[in-house]
């Protein structure tokens, strides 16, 4: 790598202050693109062993694409082989977001009611990374079926202890007004002593009807008895 691409004075200052060298404004951020492309080249070298070469498989150019990372956009050039058998792991085929943590953060923000536009603005502001609404929707669409399956899964018939608690937060409604929402968590310990998050429920208001719906859902999913139920200041709990 060209030494001129690295601001060593800035790197030393960030190292002393504990700042991330590879962060958005990190001194070593320019190295990331070089590292990723070098790793891809190494993968191709390992893939094209003597057996592959003897069968006629060779390098066949490169394919360039922009990949989003939590440190900003990088351009990677994925090597290709003639028979198309190369499957890179550093940056996988059709992968446009490198850090799984970014996908997790998008999902968490979406689950809390953040709009795709606000999510995109957040990543542009915090990580110097532009994510389109289509990209965000593709991520959330990928996991929503898994979330639905998890929410409807069958539970054990008996739990020794269950805790019911809530996390309150602010979101914007359809008219742009700040409103309060709450995620209610039901955590249980089964007969084997293992903890299990039985369910998460988003509510606009709390009361007896809400808790009746929660208990009905648990019953429909197989729960028949809870020996000890711990609640703390929950309104309308029966």
C-alpha positions, 0 to 999 in steps of 0.5 A: 500500500502507498504510504501516502494513503496513511496519515501516520500522525492522525493514526498515532493520535487516534491510537493514544485516544482510543479511537477506532483506526478503521472507523468512519474517519479512521486513519487506516480506513483506506486500507480496508479496500486493499485488504478485502481485495487482497483476501479475495485474490488469496482465495482465488489462488487457493481455489485454483489448485493443480487439479483445477489448472490441469482440467483447464480452469483458469482466471477469467477477469474480475467483477467490480462491485460496491460493498457497504460496510460500517466504515463506508463504501468500498469497491471490491474486485472479485476474481472469476474463473472460467467454469464459475466454481469460485465461491468467495467467502471474504465477500460472498457473491451477491453480497452488498453489505459486508458487516452482518452487524449492520444488517442486525442494526437495520432489523432492530431499528425497523422492529422499533418502528423506524422508517426506511428513510430514517434508517437510511439517513442514520447510516449515511450520517453515522457511517458515511454509507448510503443504503437505499430503501430497496436495500433496507427492505430486502434485508427486512424481507429476508428475516420477517418470515423467520421472525413470524415463525419464531413468534408462532412456534410451540412452547413447553406445556409447563414453565417453572418461572416466568417474568413479564417486563416492558421496554418503553420507547418513542417513535413517530407515527404516520403523521410524524408525531412522537408517540410512546410504544412498549415492547413487552417481553415474556421470559420463562425458565422451563423444567430443565432450568433453561431460559427461553424468551417466550414472546415479545409483544408491541402495544400502544396501551396497556391494560387487562385486554392486552394482557388477556391477549398475551396469555391467550397467545401463550396458551394457544402455543402450548403453555398449560401452567406457570408455577411462579409468574413475576410482574413489576408494575404492569397495569391491568395484569390479571 
